[in-house]
Amino acid sequence: MRTLKLIPLFIVLFIAASSCSRIENLFNSDDENEREISISELPAAVLDAIAENYPGAELLEADEITNNDGSLTYDIEIRHDGSVFEVMYDTAGNFLGIEQDNDDENDEEND
């Protein structure tokens, strides 16, 4: 009887864990599904969204990520207000996330 009461708890934990995993995978996609592209290859909607949200930002590099469902997302490294970080957008220019890029800041300090 006690085991039956624990089953819903395990289901909730499983759903929560898989949701967190999907969000984390936005930034940690497999290299085989990711390719570096030139800034000029970014969709206009993505460029417009970055210009609106990060005026004056310098776009450093971009990756196009093909998701398991075939949809595309874009991981763009930018420099804005003295900070370097990555932003993610879908093809329609919808913001998906941001990640501070500490590796590049450390590289610049060591140069």
N, C-alpha and C positions, 0 to 999 in steps of 0.2 A: 504494500500500500504506500509506503514511504517513497519508493522508487517512482511511482506514478506522479507524486507531487513534484518531484524534481525534474521531470521531463519538460514542463513548460519553461522552467528556469534555463535549462540547457538550450532550448530553442531560442529564447530571447538572447542569451549570450552568443550563440552562433550567428544570429542576424546582426547583432551589434559589431561583432568582430569582422564579419564580411563587409559591412559598410565602411568601417575604418580602413580596411584593406583597400577598397576601391579608391578612396580619397588619397591614400598614400601612393597608390599606383599611378596617379596622375603625374607625379614627379619622378617616380621610380619605374618607368616603363622599361621593357626589355630593349636592348640596343638593336635587335633585329627588326623592331617595329618603329624605330626612330631613325631619321636621317637629317643631317645638317642641310639647311637650305640657305640661299642668300636672302638678305632682307627684302630685296625686290620681289621675291617669290611669295611673300606673305600676302594673304587676302587683304583687299582694301578695307574691309570692315575691321580687321585686326589692327591695321595701321591707324585707322581713324580712332578706334577705341583707346589705343596707347597714347596718341596725340592729345586726346581729350582728358584722359586720366593722369597723364604724366607729361605735362607741357614742357618742351625743351629737352626731353630725355634723349640720350644717345643710345641707339639700338646697336648692340655689340655683336650678337649672333642669334641665330634662330634654328630651331629643330621642328620638323614636322613629325608628329607621332600618329601612326595608324593604330587605332584602338581595335580590340577584338571584334567589335561589331562593324568595323569598316569605316567608322567615322574618323575625322581628323581633328587633332588638337595641335596647338602651337605653343612651344616653350621658347620664350624670348628672353634673352639676357639683356638687361638695360642698365644704364648708369643715369641716375636721377638724383639731384640734390646731394651729390657727393657719395651716394651709396650705389653699390652694384647688387642687383638682385634679379631673379627670374620671375616672370609673370606668365600665366597660361591663359589662353583664350581658345574658344572654339571657332569654327570657320565663319560664324555669323558675328563675331566680335564680342561674344558674351564672356565676361571675366570668369575664370574657373579657379584661380588661386595664385598665391605668391609665395616665394621662398627666398630667404636671404642667401646670398651667395658668398659665404665666408671664405671659401677657397681662394677666390680671385683677390680678395682684399689682403689675405696673407701673402699671396704671390707678389703683389705690388709692394708690400712692406719689405719683402726679402730682396727685391731688386736693387 
